[in-house]
């Protein structure tokens, strides 16, 4: 993995969001979330594993349009439904979840759904860019200890290699 640049710029990855989850002990943790339409987003199943965190959708909120982890309620969208992929024979399909919001996400120059390629595209062995929320004071993005959105490059591999 290569970090592409020290910090993402506002609007550079307008589909990337910040999912906050509050568990029964009052502990807040976060995951990345990708907007796929104004009403839906995709994230890691492990992020939403309610059996481990004892949470409900009432405890889950997403925010979009930021590169610095938000500390306010601007662009806040409550998760109203979750669908897990668990009827697949391959483990990689079991690692994703679709979430639905209680209201449509308002798109603008800084908030846009990701473009999804048709299934006739082959990206294997190409380089892709992914983003992650990361706290590294060495990058000096924001002069504080908040999480910041970073882009990174990785080679795209096939499902067999991944397993």
N, CA, C and O atoms as a DFTB+ gen file, in Angstrom:
652 C
 N C O
     1  1       0.843      -1.175       0.000
     2  2       0.000       0.000       0.000
     3  2       0.884       1.233       0.000
     4  3       1.832       1.320       0.780
     5  1       0.583       2.176      -0.862
     6  2       1.263       3.466      -0.914
     7  2       0.283       4.566      -0.584
     8  3      -0.761       4.680      -1.226
     9  1       0.602       5.381       0.409
    10  2      -0.215       6.559       0.661
    11  2       0.046       7.519      -0.484
    12  3       1.195       7.885      -0.733
    13  1      -1.009       7.937      -1.188
    14  2      -0.880       8.755      -2.389
    15  2      -0.431      10.167      -2.064
    16  3       0.508      10.678      -2.674
    17  1      -1.069      10.776      -1.143
    18  2      -0.732      12.140      -0.770
    19  2      -0.931      12.267       0.714
    20  3      -1.531      11.387       1.331
    21  1      -0.454      13.313       1.293
    22  2      -0.597      13.375       2.743
    23  2      -2.048      13.485       3.196
    24  3      -2.400      12.935       4.239
    25  1      -2.887      14.168       2.457
    26  2      -4.260      14.392       2.910
    27  2      -5.182      14.569       1.708
    28  3      -4.781      15.109       0.677
    29  1      -6.410      14.111       1.855
    30  2      -7.407      14.350       0.810
    31  2      -7.858      15.810       0.860
    32  3      -7.871      16.442       1.917
    33  1      -8.227      16.321      -0.311
    34  2      -8.751      17.690      -0.391
    35  2     -10.279      17.642      -0.361
    36  3     -10.868      16.663      -0.820
    37  1     -10.932      18.678       0.168
    38  2     -12.401      18.705       0.165
    39  2     -12.952      18.478      -1.246
    40  3     -12.527      19.141      -2.193
    41  1     -13.892      17.549      -1.385
    42  2     -14.504      17.239      -2.668
    43  2     -13.728      16.250      -3.512
    44  3     -14.219      15.836      -4.562
    45  1     -12.528      15.852      -3.092
    46  2     -11.714      14.930      -3.886
    47  2     -12.307      13.517      -3.902
    48  3     -12.254      12.840      -4.929
    49  1     -12.858      13.074      -2.801
    50  2     -13.511      11.765      -2.680
    51  2     -14.900      11.986      -2.080
    52  3     -15.135      11.651      -0.920
    53  1     -15.816      12.548      -2.866
    54  2     -17.103      13.003      -2.315
    55  2     -18.045      11.881      -1.891
    56  3     -19.085      12.150      -1.291
    57  1     -17.708      10.654      -2.183
    58  2     -18.528       9.505      -1.806
    59  2     -18.122       8.933      -0.447
    60  3     -18.854       8.131       0.132
    61  1     -16.967       9.338       0.058
    62  2     -16.461       8.764       1.309
    63  2     -17.098       9.427       2.517
    64  3     -17.128      10.652       2.625
    65  1     -17.605       8.607       3.422
    66  2     -18.237       9.124       4.624
    67  2     -17.606       8.580       5.886
    68  3     -16.673       7.778       5.853
    69  1     -18.139       9.035       6.980
    70  2     -17.652       8.723       8.318
    71  2     -18.840       8.165       9.085
    72  3     -19.804       8.889       9.335
    73  1     -18.789       6.890       9.465
    74  2     -19.890       6.241      10.164
    75  2     -19.569       6.179      11.653
    76  3     -18.556       5.604      12.051
    77  1     -20.427       6.766      12.469
    78  2     -20.248       6.742      13.922
    79  2     -21.258       5.788      14.537
    80  3     -22.440       5.806      14.193
    81  1     -20.776       4.956      15.450
    82  2     -21.623       3.958      16.090
    83  2     -21.411       4.041      17.597
    84  3     -20.282       4.006      18.085
    85  1     -22.508       4.151      18.314
    86  2     -22.462       4.229      19.771
    87  2     -22.975       2.911      20.332
    88  3     -24.107       2.519      20.048
    89  1     -22.156       2.219      21.127
    90  2     -22.628       0.952      21.687
    91  2     -23.267       1.162      23.053
    92  3     -23.321       2.287      23.550
    93  1     -23.751       0.086      23.660
    94  2     -24.510       0.205      24.913
    95  2     -23.673       0.754      26.060
    96  3     -24.229       1.265      27.032
    97  1     -22.351       0.661      25.969
    98  2     -21.469       1.188      27.008
    99  2     -21.124       2.653      26.787
   100  3     -20.336       3.231      27.535
   101  1     -21.720       3.254      25.752
   102  2     -21.461       4.655      25.468
   103  2     -20.175       4.898      24.708
   104  3     -19.755       6.045      24.553
   105  1     -19.537       3.829      24.229
   106  2     -18.296       3.981      23.480
   107  2     -18.607       4.244      22.017
   108  3     -19.394       3.520      21.408
   109  1     -18.005       5.258      21.459
   110  2     -18.212       5.620      20.066
   111  2     -17.048       5.081      19.247
   112  3     -15.888       5.286      19.604
   113  1     -17.349       4.400      18.160
   114  2     -16.297       3.997      17.242
   115  2     -16.756       4.311      15.834
   116  3     -17.938       4.545      15.582
   117  1     -15.813       4.312      14.935
   118  2     -16.115       4.786      13.591
   119  2     -15.560       3.856      12.529
   120  3     -14.625       3.089      12.759
   121  1     -16.166       3.952      11.367
   122  2     -15.733       3.214      10.186
   123  2     -15.929       4.109       8.972
   124  3     -16.660       5.098       9.024
   125  1     -15.281       3.755       7.902
   126  2     -15.536       4.425       6.644
   127  2     -16.805       3.871       6.021
   128  3     -17.180       2.725       6.268
   129  1     -17.462       4.688       5.214
   130  2     -18.685       4.281       4.534
   131  2     -18.692       4.960       3.167
   132  3     -18.277       6.112       3.041
   133  1     -19.163       4.247       2.146
   134  2     -19.149       4.759       0.781
   135  2     -20.570       4.966       0.284
   136  3     -21.368       4.028       0.261
   137  1     -20.886       6.181      -0.109
   138  2     -22.207       6.526      -0.623
   139  2     -22.382       5.934      -2.019
   140  3     -21.573       6.199      -2.908
   141  1     -23.443       5.125      -2.222
   142  2     -23.695       4.540      -3.540
   143  2     -24.942       5.123      -4.201
   144  3     -25.143       4.944      -5.402
   145  1     -25.769       5.807      -3.443
   146  2     -26.917       6.553      -3.957
   147  2     -27.331       7.503      -2.835
   148  3     -26.821       7.387      -1.721
   149  1     -28.237       8.435      -3.099
   150  2     -28.641       9.332      -2.014
   151  2     -29.255       8.612      -0.806
   152  3     -29.255       9.156       0.298
   153  1     -29.773       7.404      -1.003
   154  2     -30.427       6.677       0.089
   155  2     -29.618       5.533       0.689
   156  3     -29.963       5.032       1.759
   157  1     -28.539       5.111       0.012
   158  2     -27.820       3.908       0.432
   159  2     -26.309       4.108       0.409
   160  3     -25.770       4.914      -0.349
   161  1     -25.645       3.331       1.283
   162  2     -24.184       3.319       1.321
   163  2     -23.728       1.897       1.626
   164  3     -24.513       1.066       2.082
   165  1     -22.461       1.631       1.370
   166  2     -21.873       0.321       1.632
   167  2     -20.730       0.497       2.623
   168  3     -20.014       1.498       2.600
   169  1     -20.576      -0.491       3.488
   170  2     -19.498      -0.458       4.476
   171  2     -19.095      -1.889       4.800
   172  3     -19.635      -2.838       4.231
   173  1     -18.168      -2.036       5.692
   174  2     -17.701      -3.343       6.128
   175  2     -18.712      -3.985       7.072
   176  3     -19.233      -3.341       7.982
   177  1     -18.973      -5.252       6.838
   178  2     -19.870      -5.987       7.734
   179  2     -19.317      -5.987       9.155
   180  3     -20.078      -5.871      10.116
   181  1     -18.013      -6.114       9.293
   182  2     -17.419      -6.162      10.632
   183  2     -17.654      -4.865      11.398
   184  3     -17.715      -4.873      12.628
   185  1     -17.784      -3.763      10.688
   186  2     -18.076      -2.487      11.336
   187  2     -19.457      -2.513      11.979
   188  3     -19.670      -1.900      13.026
   189  1     -20.382      -3.212      11.362
   190  2     -21.775      -3.231      11.820
   191  2     -22.158      -4.517      12.528
   192  3     -23.344      -4.784      12.718
   193  1     -21.192      -5.307      12.917
   194  2     -21.481      -6.593      13.535
   195  2     -22.168      -6.374      14.875
   196  3     -21.510      -6.262      15.909
   197  1     -23.485      -6.314      14.848
   198  2     -24.246      -5.965      16.051
   199  2     -24.131      -7.014      17.150
   200  3     -24.383      -6.707      18.315
   201  1     -23.757      -8.245      16.808
   202  2     -23.605      -9.240      17.871
   203  2     -22.392      -8.930      18.740
   204  3     -22.365      -9.297      19.915
   205  1     -21.392      -8.263      18.181
   206  2     -20.207      -7.907      18.961
   207  2     -20.355      -6.572      19.670
   208  3     -19.725      -6.355      20.706
   209  1     -21.166      -5.680      19.140
   210  2     -21.226      -4.332      19.696
   211  2     -22.523      -4.033      20.420
   212  3     -22.630      -3.024      21.117
   213  1     -23.512      -4.905      20.260
   214  2     -24.817      -4.696      20.885
   215  2     -25.378      -3.317      20.542
   216  3     -25.772      -2.553      21.422
   217  1     -25.404      -3.024      19.269
   218  2     -25.949      -1.756      18.806
   219  2     -27.194      -2.008      17.979
   220  3     -27.470      -3.138      17.577
   221  1     -27.935      -0.955      17.732
   222  2     -29.068      -1.001      16.827
   223  2     -28.884       0.138      15.832
   224  3     -27.973       0.954      15.975
   225  1     -29.751       0.192      14.822
   226  2     -29.641       1.288      13.858
   227  2     -29.856       2.635      14.527
   228  3     -29.404       3.657      14.011
   229  1     -30.534       2.655      15.664
   230  2     -30.741       3.921      16.385
   231  2     -29.425       4.521      16.862
   232  3     -29.358       5.706      17.186
   233  1     -28.385       3.702      16.903
   234  2     -27.081       4.145      17.394
   235  2     -26.096       4.464      16.271
   236  3     -24.921       4.705      16.549
   237  1     -26.536       4.474      15.011
   238  2     -25.633       4.618      13.868
   239  2     -25.973       5.851      13.049
   240  3     -27.122       6.072      12.667
   241  1     -24.936       6.652      12.789
   242  2     -25.096       7.874      12.013
   243  2     -23.934       8.014      11.042
   244  3     -22.796       7.693      11.382
   245  1     -24.216       8.491       9.839
   246  2     -23.171       8.739       8.849
   247  2     -23.109      10.224       8.540
   248  3     -24.108      10.939       8.617
   249  1     -21.909      10.668       8.188
   250  2     -21.704      12.045       7.747
   251  2     -20.863      12.015       6.483
   252  3     -19.963      11.188       6.335
   253  1     -21.169      12.924       5.581
   254  2     -20.460      13.018       4.313
   255  2     -20.039      14.465       4.081
   256  3     -20.552      15.386       4.717
   257  1     -19.099      14.649       3.161
   258  2     -18.688      15.992       2.785
   259  2     -17.531      16.538       3.589
   260  3     -17.302      17.747       3.604
   261  1     -16.791      15.659       4.263
   262  2     -15.679      16.089       5.105
   263  2     -14.398      15.358       4.722
   264  3     -14.456      14.255       4.178
   265  1     -13.253      15.952       4.998
   266  2     -11.976      15.252       4.947
   267  2     -11.363      15.171       6.338
   268  3     -10.469      14.360       6.579
   269  1     -11.834      16.001       7.243
   270  2     -11.463      15.944       8.651
   271  2     -12.653      15.350       9.390
   272  3     -13.787      15.786       9.194
   273  1     -12.402      14.357      10.238
   274  2     -13.500      13.716      10.958
   275  2     -14.371      14.772      11.620
   276  3     -13.873      15.578      12.407
   277  1     -15.665      14.781      11.314
   278  2     -16.544      15.836      11.816
   279  2     -16.750      15.758      13.320
   280  3     -16.771      14.675      13.905
   281  1     -16.900      16.911      13.928
   282  2     -17.199      16.962      15.356
   283  2     -18.497      17.736      15.603
   284  3     -18.733      18.250      16.697
   285  1     -19.329      17.805      14.564
   286  2     -20.615      18.487      14.697
   287  2     -21.682      17.651      13.998
   288  3     -21.400      16.545      13.534
   289  1     -22.882      18.163      13.921
   290  2     -23.974      17.386      13.340
   291  2     -24.358      17.836      11.939
   292  3     -25.458      17.526      11.480
   293  1     -23.479      18.561      11.245
   294  2     -23.746      18.926       9.858
   295  2     -23.763      17.668       8.996
   296  3     -22.950      16.765       9.192
   297  1     -24.667      17.613       8.064
   298  2     -24.757      16.496       7.118
   299  2     -24.869      15.154       7.838
   300  3     -24.244      14.179       7.419
   301  1     -25.643      15.088       8.895
   302  2     -25.793      13.879       9.696
   303  2     -26.988      13.078       9.193
   304  3     -28.085      13.615       9.043
   305  1     -26.769      11.784       8.931
   306  2     -27.819      10.912       8.414
   307  2     -27.897       9.656       9.272
   308  3     -26.914       8.931       9.427
   309  1     -29.081       9.410       9.826
   310  2     -29.296       8.246      10.678
   311  2     -29.466       6.999       9.818
   312  3     -30.144       7.036       8.791
   313  1     -28.853       5.897      10.236
   314  2     -29.036       4.612       9.566
   315  2     -30.389       4.044       9.996
   316  3     -30.668       3.920      11.189
   317  1     -31.228       3.701       9.008
   318  2     -32.556       3.171       9.327
   319  2     -32.683       1.674       9.059
   320  3     -33.504       1.010       9.692
   321  1     -31.892       1.125       8.135
   322  2     -31.919      -0.308       7.823
   323  2     -30.519      -0.773       7.458
   324  3     -29.690       0.003       6.983
   325  1     -30.273      -2.071       7.692
   326  2     -28.996      -2.693       7.334
   327  2     -29.289      -4.018       6.649
   328  3     -30.157      -4.771       7.090
   329  1     -28.564      -4.305       5.567
   330  2     -28.630      -5.602       4.902
   331  2     -27.223      -6.179       4.854
   332  3     -26.295      -5.543       4.353
   333  1     -27.075      -7.397       5.385
   334  2     -25.787      -8.092       5.352
   335  2     -25.796      -9.104       4.218
   336  3     -26.830      -9.697       3.911
   337  1     -24.648      -9.296       3.603
   338  2     -24.496     -10.324       2.581
   339  2     -24.008     -11.586       3.282
   340  3     -22.827     -11.699       3.609
   341  1     -24.920     -12.541       3.514
   342  2     -24.510     -13.751       4.216
   343  2     -25.046     -15.028       3.576
   344  3     -25.026     -16.087       4.204
   345  1     -25.518     -14.944       2.354
   346  2     -25.991     -16.133       1.653
   347  2     -25.055     -16.521       0.523
   348  3     -25.479     -17.122      -0.464
   349  1     -23.801     -16.182       0.666
   350  2     -22.835     -16.440      -0.389
   351  2     -21.928     -17.597       0.001
   352  3     -21.694     -17.852       1.182
   353  1     -21.426     -18.284      -1.001
   354  2     -20.493     -19.377      -0.743
   355  2     -19.063     -18.878      -0.580
   356  3     -18.190     -19.645      -0.175
   357  1     -18.808     -17.624      -0.885
   358  2     -17.450     -17.093      -0.765
   359  2     -17.379     -16.095       0.377
   360  3     -18.254     -15.242       0.526
   361  1     -16.347     -16.205       1.166
   362  2     -16.213     -15.368       2.360
   363  2     -16.103     -13.887       2.030
   364  3     -16.552     -13.054       2.817
   365  1     -15.514     -13.535       0.884
   366  2     -15.341     -12.110       0.589
   367  2     -16.676     -11.404       0.432
   368  3     -16.769     -10.214       0.734
   369  1     -17.714     -12.091      -0.030
   370  2     -19.032     -11.466      -0.144
   371  2     -19.673     -11.240       1.213
   372  3     -20.587     -10.426       1.345
   373  1     -19.204     -11.946       2.208
   374  2     -19.782     -11.826       3.542
   375  2     -19.192     -10.650       4.310
   376  3     -19.542     -10.440       5.472
   377  1     -18.326      -9.897       3.699
   378  2     -17.656      -8.806       4.394
   379  2     -18.271      -7.447       4.113
   380  3     -17.707      -6.429       4.513
   381  1     -19.401      -7.400       3.445
   382  2     -20.009      -6.113       3.118
   383  2     -21.426      -6.014       3.678
   384  3     -22.095      -7.014       3.939
   385  1     -21.844      -4.783       3.847
   386  2     -23.205      -4.504       4.309
   387  2     -23.696      -3.254       3.587
   388  3     -22.921      -2.339       3.307
   389  1     -24.972      -3.228       3.297
   390  2     -25.618      -2.051       2.719
   391  2     -26.433      -1.398       3.828
   392  3     -27.153      -2.078       4.560
   393  1     -26.319      -0.089       3.949
   394  2     -27.130       0.640       4.925
   395  2     -28.044       1.607       4.188
   396  3     -27.693       2.138       3.134
   397  1     -29.205       1.821       4.751
   398  2     -30.169       2.788       4.229
   399  2     -30.293       3.911       5.247
   400  3     -30.237       3.674       6.453
   401  1     -30.462       5.129       4.757
   402  2     -30.583       6.290       5.639
   403  2     -32.044       6.674       5.838
   404  3     -32.903       6.332       5.025
   405  1     -32.312       7.385       6.921
   406  2     -33.676       7.802       7.232
   407  2     -34.168       8.918       6.319
   408  3     -35.366       9.196       6.275
   409  1     -33.264       9.555       5.596
   410  2     -33.620      10.595       4.626
   411  2     -32.534      10.609       3.554
   412  3     -31.407      10.194       3.822
   413  1     -32.848      11.078       2.344
   414  2     -31.837      11.109       1.286
   415  2     -30.679      12.048       1.642
   416  3     -30.877      13.133       2.188
   417  1     -29.481      11.601       1.318
   418  2     -28.293      12.436       1.494
   419  2     -28.358      13.561       0.465
   420  3     -28.605      13.313      -0.715
   421  1     -28.141      14.776       0.902
   422  2     -28.168      15.936       0.011
   423  2     -26.846      16.021      -0.747
   424  3     -25.803      16.299      -0.155
   425  1     -26.892      15.779      -2.061
   426  2     -25.671      15.818      -2.865
   427  2     -25.341      17.260      -3.244
   428  3     -26.226      18.098      -3.415
   429  1     -24.043      17.519      -3.370
   430  2     -23.535      18.830      -3.772
   431  2     -22.120      18.631      -4.303
   432  3     -21.746      17.498      -4.608
   433  1     -21.331      19.673      -4.424
   434  2     -19.968      19.543      -4.942
   435  2     -19.078      18.688      -4.051
   436  3     -18.078      18.148      -4.525
   437  1     -19.415      18.551      -2.778
   438  2     -18.587      17.821      -1.828
   439  2     -19.171      16.476      -1.414
   440  3     -18.511      15.698      -0.726
   441  1     -20.401      16.199      -1.827
   442  2     -21.074      14.946      -1.491
   443  2     -21.698      14.387      -2.764
   444  3     -22.626      14.981      -3.314
   445  1     -21.189      13.237      -3.240
   446  2     -21.675      12.592      -4.456
   447  2     -21.582      11.078      -4.289
   448  3     -20.636      10.597      -3.665
   449  1     -22.533      10.311      -4.827
   450  2     -22.377       8.854      -4.825
   451  2     -21.189       8.451      -5.703
   452  3     -20.856       9.136      -6.670
   453  1     -20.565       7.340      -5.353
   454  2     -19.448       6.820      -6.133
   455  2     -19.980       6.273      -7.460
   456  3     -21.107       5.781      -7.521
   457  1     -19.188       6.356      -8.499
   458  2     -19.533       5.760      -9.791
   459  2     -19.141       4.285      -9.747
   460  3     -18.008       3.951      -9.399
   461  1     -20.059       3.421     -10.093
   462  2     -19.804       1.982     -10.068
   463  2     -19.755       1.484     -11.502
   464  3     -20.673       1.728     -12.285
   465  1     -18.673       0.783     -11.843
   466  2     -18.475       0.291     -13.205
   467  2     -19.440      -0.846     -13.515
   468  3     -19.912      -1.541     -12.615
   469  1     -19.724      -1.023     -14.797
   470  2     -20.510      -2.172     -15.236
   471  2     -19.733      -3.445     -14.948
   472  3     -18.519      -3.401     -14.747
   473  1     -20.423      -4.577     -14.928
   474  2     -19.747      -5.833     -14.627
   475  2     -18.910      -6.365     -15.785
   476  3     -18.328      -7.443     -15.664
   477  1     -18.832      -5.647     -16.899
   478  2     -17.997      -6.091     -18.012
   479  2     -16.583      -5.510     -17.951
   480  3     -15.793      -5.713     -18.874
   481  1     -16.258      -4.796     -16.884
   482  2     -14.920      -4.239     -16.718
   483  2     -14.053      -5.193     -15.898
   484  3     -14.522      -5.804     -14.937
   485  1     -12.797      -5.312     -16.283
   486  2     -11.849      -6.137     -15.544
   487  2     -10.739      -5.233     -15.025
   488  3      -9.978      -4.661     -15.805
   489  1     -10.651      -5.109     -13.721
   490  2      -9.660      -4.233     -13.109
   491  2      -8.506      -5.002     -12.471
   492  3      -7.607      -4.389     -11.894
   493  1      -8.513      -6.341     -12.563
   494  2      -7.485      -7.167     -11.939
   495  2      -6.104      -6.745     -12.446
   496  3      -5.912      -6.505     -13.638
   497  1      -5.155      -6.661     -11.523
   498  2      -3.752      -6.289     -11.757
   499  2      -3.559      -4.815     -12.084
   500  3      -2.448      -4.403     -12.415
   501  1      -4.602      -4.023     -11.999
   502  2      -4.451      -2.572     -12.109
   503  2      -4.251      -1.998     -10.713
   504  3      -4.421      -2.695      -9.713
   505  1      -3.894      -0.742     -10.657
   506  2      -3.752      -0.058      -9.378
   507  2      -5.018       0.735      -9.105
   508  3      -5.506       1.459      -9.973
   509  1      -5.539       0.597      -7.915
   510  2      -6.722       1.340      -7.505
   511  2      -6.399       2.250      -6.340
   512  3      -5.373       2.094      -5.679
   513  1      -7.275       3.189      -6.098
   514  2      -7.118       4.092      -4.958
   515  2      -8.262       3.837      -3.991
   516  3      -9.423       3.762      -4.394
   517  1      -7.929       3.705      -2.718
   518  2      -8.955       3.616      -1.683
   519  2      -8.669       4.690      -0.645
   520  3      -7.573       5.249      -0.600
   521  1      -9.645       4.968       0.173
   522  2      -9.469       5.988       1.202
   523  2      -9.719       5.372       2.570
   524  3     -10.428       4.375       2.703
   525  1      -9.127       5.982       3.571
   526  2      -9.307       5.530       4.949
   527  2      -9.179       6.716       5.888
   528  3      -8.443       7.666       5.621
   529  1      -9.904       6.643       6.984
   530  2      -9.766       7.643       8.042
   531  2      -8.577       7.221       8.882
   532  3      -8.502       6.082       9.341
   533  1      -7.652       8.138       9.081
   534  2      -6.368       7.795       9.679
   535  2      -5.901       8.921      10.576
   536  3      -6.068      10.095      10.248
   537  1      -5.323       8.569      11.696
   538  2      -4.791       9.563      12.625
   539  2      -3.281       9.413      12.674
   540  3      -2.769       8.512      13.339
   541  1      -2.565      10.282      11.978
   542  2      -1.108      10.255      11.969
   543  2      -0.596      11.679      12.059
   544  3      -0.549      12.375      11.045
   545  1      -0.208      12.135      13.249
   546  2       0.275      13.512      13.396
   547  2       1.469      13.830      12.498
   548  3       1.730      14.999      12.216
   549  1       2.199      12.808      12.046
   550  2       3.347      13.032      11.173
   551  2       2.983      13.656       9.834
   552  3       3.818      14.307       9.205
   553  1       1.740      13.462       9.394
   554  2       1.318      14.060       8.126
   555  2       0.911      15.512       8.281
   556  3       0.859      16.243       7.292
   557  1       0.624      15.944       9.492
   558  2       0.365      17.357       9.781
   559  2      -0.743      17.940       8.903
   560  3      -0.595      19.036       8.362
   561  1      -1.838      17.219       8.762
   562  2      -2.947      17.682       7.924
   563  2      -3.752      18.783       8.573
   564  3      -4.173      19.733       7.912
   565  1      -3.961      18.656       9.850
   566  2      -4.938      19.541      10.463
   567  2      -4.498      20.107      11.810
   568  3      -5.296      20.737      12.504
   569  1      -3.271      19.895      12.179
   570  2      -2.719      20.452      13.418
   571  2      -3.399      19.935      14.681
   572  3      -3.283      20.565      15.733
   573  1      -4.099      18.818      14.611
   574  2      -4.666      18.237      15.829
   575  2      -4.685      16.722      15.708
   576  3      -4.146      16.170      14.749
   577  1      -5.282      16.061      16.647
   578  2      -5.260      14.603      16.675
   579  2      -6.515      13.958      16.105
   580  3      -6.772      12.785      16.377
   581  1      -7.295      14.682      15.330
   582  2      -8.500      14.119      14.734
   583  2      -8.142      13.204      13.573
   584  3      -7.037      13.262      13.033
   585  1      -9.087      12.370      13.204
   586  2      -8.900      11.518      12.039
   587  2      -9.072      12.338      10.772
   588  3      -9.934      13.213      10.694
   589  1      -8.241      12.042       9.783
   590  2      -8.257      12.751       8.522
   591  2      -8.392      11.728       7.405
   592  3      -7.938      10.593       7.551
   593  1      -9.007      12.111       6.294
   594  2      -9.196      11.206       5.169
   595  2      -7.926      11.160       4.323
   596  3      -7.452      12.188       3.838
   597  1      -7.376       9.944       4.150
   598  2      -6.164       9.746       3.363
   599  2      -6.452       8.830       2.180
   600  3      -7.150       7.828       2.336
   601  1      -5.930       9.154       1.007
   602  2      -5.995       8.223      -0.120
   603  2      -4.756       7.331      -0.124
   604  3      -3.681       7.751       0.304
   605  1      -4.910       6.105      -0.607
   606  2      -3.781       5.182      -0.733
   607  2      -3.978       4.342      -1.985
   608  3      -5.108       4.126      -2.423
   609  1      -2.879       3.870      -2.559
   610  2      -2.917       3.011      -3.742
   611  2      -2.708       1.560      -3.339
   612  3      -1.978       1.268      -2.391
   613  1      -3.354       0.653      -4.066
   614  2      -3.151      -0.779      -3.857
   615  2      -3.414      -1.493      -5.175
   616  3      -4.218      -1.039      -5.989
   617  1      -2.729      -2.618      -5.377
   618  2      -2.973      -3.419      -6.566
   619  2      -4.294      -4.163      -6.391
   620  3      -4.584      -4.687      -5.315
   621  1      -5.085      -4.205      -7.452
   622  2      -6.356      -4.920      -7.438
   623  2      -6.069      -6.378      -7.768
   624  3      -5.456      -6.684      -8.790
   625  1      -6.518      -7.276      -6.893
   626  2      -6.275      -8.703      -7.078
   627  2      -7.603      -9.427      -7.266
   628  3      -8.667      -8.879      -6.978
   629  1      -7.529     -10.664      -7.753
   630  2      -8.755     -11.436      -7.957
   631  2      -9.199     -12.079      -6.643
   632  3      -8.455     -12.086      -5.662
   633  1     -10.407     -12.614      -6.635
   634  2     -10.978     -13.193      -5.418
   635  2     -10.189     -14.393      -4.917
   636  3     -10.042     -14.565      -3.707
   637  1      -9.679     -15.224      -5.814
   638  2      -8.920     -16.408      -5.409
   639  2      -7.645     -15.993      -4.688
   640  3      -7.311     -16.556      -3.646
   641  1      -6.934     -15.018      -5.231
   642  2      -5.709     -14.522      -4.593
   643  2      -6.025     -13.918      -3.238
   644  3      -5.257     -14.080      -2.290
   645  1      -7.130     -13.234      -3.141
   646  2      -7.528     -12.592      -1.891
   647  2      -7.797     -13.620      -0.799
   648  3      -7.492     -13.384       0.370
   649  1      -8.362     -14.748      -1.175
   650  2      -8.728     -15.767      -0.189
   651  2      -7.495     -16.485       0.269
   652  3      -7.580     -17.386       1.104
